Amino acid sequence: MARQPIIDQNHVAGVIARHADFWKHTDSTGILRYTGIYSQSTPIALPQMNGSTITDERNIEPRMVNPDLLIDAIERLDVSELDASLALRGEYNVTAGQGDFLPLGWVLMKMPWIEAMLGCRIEITSGQIWDKEYPGDPEEVASATTSFENNPWLELYVEFIKKMQERLGERFFVSSTGNQRGVSDLAAAVMGVSEAAMGWLDDPACMRRLLRRCTDAVLTLVERTNSVIKPTENGYPTKWGLWCPNKVTCTQADHSSFVSPEVYREQILPFDREVFQSSPMSIMHIHNNGLHHAPALVEVPELDAIQCWLDPYPLGERKSYEVKMLRMIAEHKPLIVDVYQNDTAENEWLLDQLPRRSLFFKTWVDGDVFASLPEDYPGTQLWLRG
């Protein structure tokens, strides 16, 4: 039997109203806060119908991933077991609501779903899931013409979303945006990171064909998930803990940090724009080593918000540059900032450098630091009943 809902309906309205204001991007919108415990990736086990589990396997196939068995474990959770960490039960991808971060559930994020759709080999080693390069010639992927419809990995992803909504919808805001990788990241997964980094310079025609195929995979996944995802509080949650007033695509550009702004604008951004356009709203995830692409991104009207992970936290002259770039983004788009920094005074300093409008400021600290924070520290309050 499912546990009692963790969502306090008396608390929801105020949080959703602040999230709705976030999207207005006006001087009166204020900021959203979250402060949580940083945790490394948690090993997982894939439960099987025969009662066994899989923690090490060189080739993971769709039949080995059972949504019902994974959701069973979530349903057995007690409210009292939910702590302050977003990585809580990270193998099952649920988190308690905390601060302005929604009580969220999403499809098994550790699984490289789109890489698997493209034909990359998927492995699990000591409870960690990895995508491996395409086992054949990457040109086979680039030149493929078959539809992604009925792809077993896509069908499993859609089934997972449906069952999470059916079984967990009263406890968590279920999101469809848990694993929407960027097209350049997918190209690097197929080819290998080094090979892709060189490919932008040595063979842009081949990279263009590969990006076309990767983009088609993403667009197919977005179309299918948008057809089944149900609204929560008249909107749609994202993996960043943010409520959106319309269906939303979350994508990323991690691999593109290796290329120049010119290469990104000419070769990658046209495909990213197709992804932005695939839903009424869109969010782009970058890391601070990719901030050199921010000037191009803020010019894209189809992109609604940018999320930036400061990883690692910048020092010296680099810090000045990154603060300047974050300010620039905030002037043009709603901004989500994630920072892992145990010095809370430094976190507050960084917050003071940023415009206080349409900003979701999320800080991550180690468990001992979190335990020492005052009870009223911004973003630490849990959405728990009783």
Secondary structure as a PSIPRED ss2 file (coil, helix, strand):
# PSIPRED VFORMAT (PSIPRED V4.0)

   1 M C   1.000  0.000  0.000
   2 A C   1.000  0.000  0.000
   3 R C   1.000  0.000  0.000
   4 Q C   1.000  0.000  0.000
   5 P C   1.000  0.000  0.000
   6 I C   1.000  0.000  0.000
   7 I C   1.000  0.000  0.000
   8 D C   1.000  0.000  0.000
   9 Q H   0.000  1.000  0.000
  10 N H   0.000  1.000  0.000
  11 H H   0.000  1.000  0.000
  12 V H   0.000  1.000  0.000
  13 A H   0.000  1.000  0.000
  14 G H   0.000  1.000  0.000
  15 V H   0.000  1.000  0.000
  16 I H   0.000  1.000  0.000
  17 A H   0.000  1.000  0.000
  18 R H   0.000  1.000  0.000
  19 H H   0.000  1.000  0.000
  20 A H   0.000  1.000  0.000
  21 D H   0.000  1.000  0.000
  22 F H   0.000  1.000  0.000
  23 W C   1.000  0.000  0.000
  24 K C   1.000  0.000  0.000
  25 H C   1.000  0.000  0.000
  26 T C   1.000  0.000  0.000
  27 D C   1.000  0.000  0.000
  28 S C   1.000  0.000  0.000
  29 T C   1.000  0.000  0.000
  30 G E   0.000  0.000  1.000
  31 I E   0.000  0.000  1.000
  32 L E   0.000  0.000  1.000
  33 R E   0.000  0.000  1.000
  34 Y E   0.000  0.000  1.000
  35 T E   0.000  0.000  1.000
  36 G E   0.000  0.000  1.000
  37 I E   0.000  0.000  1.000
  38 Y C   1.000  0.000  0.000
  39 S C   1.000  0.000  0.000
  40 Q C   1.000  0.000  0.000
  41 S C   1.000  0.000  0.000
  42 T C   1.000  0.000  0.000
  43 P C   1.000  0.000  0.000
  44 I C   1.000  0.000  0.000
  45 A C   1.000  0.000  0.000
  46 L E   0.000  0.000  1.000
  47 P E   0.000  0.000  1.000
  48 Q C   1.000  0.000  0.000
  49 M C   1.000  0.000  0.000
  50 N C   1.000  0.000  0.000
  51 G C   1.000  0.000  0.000
  52 S C   1.000  0.000  0.000
  53 T E   0.000  0.000  1.000
  54 I E   0.000  0.000  1.000
  55 T C   1.000  0.000  0.000
  56 D C   1.000  0.000  0.000
  57 E E   0.000  0.000  1.000
  58 R C   1.000  0.000  0.000
  59 N C   1.000  0.000  0.000
  60 I C   1.000  0.000  0.000
  61 E C   1.000  0.000  0.000
  62 P H   0.000  1.000  0.000
  63 R H   0.000  1.000  0.000
  64 M H   0.000  1.000  0.000
  65 V C   1.000  0.000  0.000
  66 N C   1.000  0.000  0.000
  67 P H   0.000  1.000  0.000
  68 D H   0.000  1.000  0.000
  69 L H   0.000  1.000  0.000
  70 L H   0.000  1.000  0.000
  71 I H   0.000  1.000  0.000
  72 D H   0.000  1.000  0.000
  73 A H   0.000  1.000  0.000
  74 I H   0.000  1.000  0.000
  75 E H   0.000  1.000  0.000
  76 R C   1.000  0.000  0.000
  77 L C   1.000  0.000  0.000
  78 D C   1.000  0.000  0.000
  79 V H   0.000  1.000  0.000
  80 S H   0.000  1.000  0.000
  81 E H   0.000  1.000  0.000
  82 L C   1.000  0.000  0.000
  83 D C   1.000  0.000  0.000
  84 A C   1.000  0.000  0.000
  85 S C   1.000  0.000  0.000
  86 L C   1.000  0.000  0.000
  87 A C   1.000  0.000  0.000
  88 L C   1.000  0.000  0.000
  89 R C   1.000  0.000  0.000
  90 G C   1.000  0.000  0.000
  91 E C   1.000  0.000  0.000
  92 Y C   1.000  0.000  0.000
  93 N C   1.000  0.000  0.000
  94 V E   0.000  0.000  1.000
  95 T E   0.000  0.000  1.000
  96 A C   1.000  0.000  0.000
  97 G C   1.000  0.000  0.000
  98 Q E   0.000  0.000  1.000
  99 G C   1.000  0.000  0.000
 100 D C   1.000  0.000  0.000
 101 F E   0.000  0.000  1.000
 102 L C   1.000  0.000  0.000
 103 P C   1.000  0.000  0.000
 104 L E   0.000  0.000  1.000
 105 G E   0.000  0.000  1.000
 106 W E   0.000  0.000  1.000
 107 V C   1.000  0.000  0.000
 108 L C   1.000  0.000  0.000
 109 M C   1.000  0.000  0.000
 110 K C   1.000  0.000  0.000
 111 M C   1.000  0.000  0.000
 112 P C   1.000  0.000  0.000
 113 W H   0.000  1.000  0.000
 114 I H   0.000  1.000  0.000
 115 E H   0.000  1.000  0.000
 116 A H   0.000  1.000  0.000
 117 M H   0.000  1.000  0.000
 118 L C   1.000  0.000  0.000
 119 G C   1.000  0.000  0.000
 120 C C   1.000  0.000  0.000
 121 R C   1.000  0.000  0.000
 122 I E   0.000  0.000  1.000
 123 E E   0.000  0.000  1.000
 124 I E   0.000  0.000  1.000
 125 T E   0.000  0.000  1.000
 126 S C   1.000  0.000  0.000
 127 G C   1.000  0.000  0.000
 128 Q E   0.000  0.000  1.000
 129 I E   0.000  0.000  1.000
 130 W E   0.000  0.000  1.000
 131 D E   0.000  0.000  1.000
 132 K C   1.000  0.000  0.000
 133 E C   1.000  0.000  0.000
 134 Y C   1.000  0.000  0.000
 135 P C   1.000  0.000  0.000
 136 G C   1.000  0.000  0.000
 137 D C   1.000  0.000  0.000
 138 P H   0.000  1.000  0.000
 139 E H   0.000  1.000  0.000
 140 E H   0.000  1.000  0.000
 141 V H   0.000  1.000  0.000
 142 A H   0.000  1.000  0.000
 143 S C   1.000  0.000  0.000
 144 A C   1.000  0.000  0.000
 145 T C   1.000  0.000  0.000
 146 T C   1.000  0.000  0.000
 147 S C   1.000  0.000  0.000
 148 F C   1.000  0.000  0.000
 149 E C   1.000  0.000  0.000
 150 N C   1.000  0.000  0.000
 151 N C   1.000  0.000  0.000
 152 P H   0.000  1.000  0.000
 153 W H   0.000  1.000  0.000
 154 L H   0.000  1.000  0.000
 155 E H   0.000  1.000  0.000
 156 L H   0.000  1.000  0.000
 157 Y H   0.000  1.000  0.000
 158 V H   0.000  1.000  0.000
 159 E H   0.000  1.000  0.000
 160 F H   0.000  1.000  0.000
 161 I H   0.000  1.000  0.000
 162 K H   0.000  1.000  0.000
 163 K H   0.000  1.000  0.000
 164 M H   0.000  1.000  0.000
 165 Q H   0.000  1.000  0.000
 166 E H   0.000  1.000  0.000
 167 R H   0.000  1.000  0.000
 168 L H   0.000  1.000  0.000
 169 G C   1.000  0.000  0.000
 170 E C   1.000  0.000  0.000
 171 R C   1.000  0.000  0.000
 172 F C   1.000  0.000  0.000
 173 F E   0.000  0.000  1.000
 174 V E   0.000  0.000  1.000
 175 S E   0.000  0.000  1.000
 176 S C   1.000  0.000  0.000
 177 T C   1.000  0.000  0.000
 178 G C   1.000  0.000  0.000
 179 N C   1.000  0.000  0.000
 180 Q C   1.000  0.000  0.000
 181 R C   1.000  0.000  0.000
 182 G C   1.000  0.000  0.000
 183 V H   0.000  1.000  0.000
 184 S H   0.000  1.000  0.000
 185 D H   0.000  1.000  0.000
 186 L H   0.000  1.000  0.000
 187 A H   0.000  1.000  0.000
 188 A H   0.000  1.000  0.000
 189 A H   0.000  1.000  0.000
 190 V H   0.000  1.000  0.000
 191 M H   0.000  1.000  0.000
 192 G C   1.000  0.000  0.000
 193 V H   0.000  1.000  0.000
 194 S H   0.000  1.000  0.000
 195 E H   0.000  1.000  0.000
 196 A H   0.000  1.000  0.000
 197 A H   0.000  1.000  0.000
 198 M H   0.000  1.000  0.000
 199 G H   0.000  1.000  0.000
 200 W H   0.000  1.000  0.000
 201 L H   0.000  1.000  0.000
 202 D H   0.000  1.000  0.000
 203 D C   1.000  0.000  0.000
 204 P H   0.000  1.000  0.000
 205 A H   0.000  1.000  0.000
 206 C H   0.000  1.000  0.000
 207 M H   0.000  1.000  0.000
 208 R H   0.000  1.000  0.000
 209 R H   0.000  1.000  0.000
 210 L H   0.000  1.000  0.000
 211 L H   0.000  1.000  0.000
 212 R H   0.000  1.000  0.000
 213 R H   0.000  1.000  0.000
 214 C H   0.000  1.000  0.000
 215 T H   0.000  1.000  0.000
 216 D H   0.000  1.000  0.000
 217 A H   0.000  1.000  0.000
 218 V H   0.000  1.000  0.000
 219 L H   0.000  1.000  0.000
 220 T H   0.000  1.000  0.000
 221 L H   0.000  1.000  0.000
 222 V H   0.000  1.000  0.000
 223 E H   0.000  1.000  0.000
 224 R H   0.000  1.000  0.000
 225 T H   0.000  1.000  0.000
 226 N H   0.000  1.000  0.000
 227 S H   0.000  1.000  0.000
 228 V H   0.000  1.000  0.000
 229 I C   1.000  0.000  0.000
 230 K C   1.000  0.000  0.000
 231 P C   1.000  0.000  0.000
 232 T E   0.000  0.000  1.000
 233 E C   1.000  0.000  0.000
 234 N C   1.000  0.000  0.000
 235 G E   0.000  0.000  1.000
 236 Y E   0.000  0.000  1.000
 237 P E   0.000  0.000  1.000
 238 T C   1.000  0.000  0.000
 239 K C   1.000  0.000  0.000
 240 W C   1.000  0.000  0.000
 241 G C   1.000  0.000  0.000
 242 L C   1.000  0.000  0.000
 243 W E   0.000  0.000  1.000
 244 C E   0.000  0.000  1.000
 245 P C   1.000  0.000  0.000
 246 N C   1.000  0.000  0.000
 247 K C   1.000  0.000  0.000
 248 V E   0.000  0.000  1.000
 249 T E   0.000  0.000  1.000
 250 C E   0.000  0.000  1.000
 251 T E   0.000  0.000  1.000
 252 Q E   0.000  0.000  1.000
 253 A C   1.000  0.000  0.000
 254 D C   1.000  0.000  0.000
 255 H H   0.000  1.000  0.000
 256 S H   0.000  1.000  0.000
 257 S H   0.000  1.000  0.000
 258 F H   0.000  1.000  0.000
 259 V C   1.000  0.000  0.000
 260 S C   1.000  0.000  0.000
 261 P H   0.000  1.000  0.000
 262 E H   0.000  1.000  0.000
 263 V H   0.000  1.000  0.000
 264 Y H   0.000  1.000  0.000
 265 R H   0.000  1.000  0.000
 266 E H   0.000  1.000  0.000
 267 Q H   0.000  1.000  0.000
 268 I H   0.000  1.000  0.000
 269 L H   0.000  1.000  0.000
 270 P H   0.000  1.000  0.000
 271 F H   0.000  1.000  0.000
 272 D H   0.000  1.000  0.000
 273 R H   0.000  1.000  0.000
 274 E H   0.000  1.000  0.000
 275 V H   0.000  1.000  0.000
 276 F H   0.000  1.000  0.000
 277 Q C   1.000  0.000  0.000
 278 S C   1.000  0.000  0.000
 279 S C   1.000  0.000  0.000
 280 P C   1.000  0.000  0.000
 281 M E   0.000  0.000  1.000
 282 S E   0.000  0.000  1.000
 283 I E   0.000  0.000  1.000
 284 M E   0.000  0.000  1.000
 285 H E   0.000  0.000  1.000
 286 I E   0.000  0.000  1.000
 287 H E   0.000  0.000  1.000
 288 N H   0.000  1.000  0.000
 289 N H   0.000  1.000  0.000
 290 G H   0.000  1.000  0.000
 291 L H   0.000  1.000  0.000
 292 H H   0.000  1.000  0.000
 293 H H   0.000  1.000  0.000
 294 A H   0.000  1.000  0.000
 295 P H   0.000  1.000  0.000
 296 A H   0.000  1.000  0.000
 297 L H   0.000  1.000  0.000
 298 V C   1.000  0.000  0.000
 299 E C   1.000  0.000  0.000
 300 V C   1.000  0.000  0.000
 301 P C   1.000  0.000  0.000
 302 E C   1.000  0.000  0.000
 303 L C   1.000  0.000  0.000
 304 D C   1.000  0.000  0.000
 305 A E   0.000  0.000  1.000
 306 I E   0.000  0.000  1.000
 307 Q E   0.000  0.000  1.000
 308 C E   0.000  0.000  1.000
 309 W E   0.000  0.000  1.000
 310 L E   0.000  0.000  1.000
 311 D C   1.000  0.000  0.000
 312 P C   1.000  0.000  0.000
 313 Y C   1.000  0.000  0.000
 314 P C   1.000  0.000  0.000
 315 L C   1.000  0.000  0.000
 316 G H   0.000  1.000  0.000
 317 E H   0.000  1.000  0.000
 318 R H   0.000  1.000  0.000
 319 K H   0.000  1.000  0.000
 320 S H   0.000  1.000  0.000
 321 Y H   0.000  1.000  0.000
 322 E H   0.000  1.000  0.000
 323 V H   0.000  1.000  0.000
 324 K H   0.000  1.000  0.000
 325 M H   0.000  1.000  0.000
 326 L H   0.000  1.000  0.000
 327 R H   0.000  1.000  0.000
 328 M H   0.000  1.000  0.000
 329 I H   0.000  1.000  0.000
 330 A H   0.000  1.000  0.000
 331 E H   0.000  1.000  0.000
 332 H H   0.000  1.000  0.000
 333 K C   1.000  0.000  0.000
 334 P C   1.000  0.000  0.000
 335 L E   0.000  0.000  1.000
 336 I E   0.000  0.000  1.000
 337 V E   0.000  0.000  1.000
 338 D E   0.000  0.000  1.000
 339 V E   0.000  0.000  1.000
 340 Y E   0.000  0.000  1.000
 341 Q C   1.000  0.000  0.000
 342 N C   1.000  0.000  0.000
 343 D C   1.000  0.000  0.000
 344 T H   0.000  1.000  0.000
 345 A H   0.000  1.000  0.000
 346 E H   0.000  1.000  0.000
 347 N H   0.000  1.000  0.000
 348 E H   0.000  1.000  0.000
 349 W H   0.000  1.000  0.000
 350 L H   0.000  1.000  0.000
 351 L H   0.000  1.000  0.000
 352 D H   0.000  1.000  0.000
 353 Q H   0.000  1.000  0.000
 354 L C   1.000  0.000  0.000
 355 P C   1.000  0.000  0.000
 356 R C   1.000  0.000  0.000
 357 R E   0.000  0.000  1.000
 358 S E   0.000  0.000  1.000
 359 L E   0.000  0.000  1.000
 360 F E   0.000  0.000  1.000
 361 F E   0.000  0.000  1.000
 362 K E   0.000  0.000  1.000
 363 T E   0.000  0.000  1.000
 364 W E   0.000  0.000  1.000
 365 V E   0.000  0.000  1.000
 366 D C   1.000  0.000  0.000
 367 G H   0.000  1.000  0.000
 368 D H   0.000  1.000  0.000
 369 V H   0.000  1.000  0.000
 370 F H   0.000  1.000  0.000
 371 A H   0.000  1.000  0.000
 372 S C   1.000  0.000  0.000
 373 L C   1.000  0.000  0.000
 374 P C   1.000  0.000  0.000
 375 E C   1.000  0.000  0.000
 376 D C   1.000  0.000  0.000
 377 Y C   1.000  0.000  0.000
 378 P C   1.000  0.000  0.000
 379 G C   1.000  0.000  0.000
 380 T C   1.000  0.000  0.000
 381 Q C   1.000  0.000  0.000
 382 L E   0.000  0.000  1.000
 383 W C   1.000  0.000  0.000
 384 L C   1.000  0.000  0.000
 385 R C   1.000  0.000  0.000
 386 G C   1.000  0.000  0.000
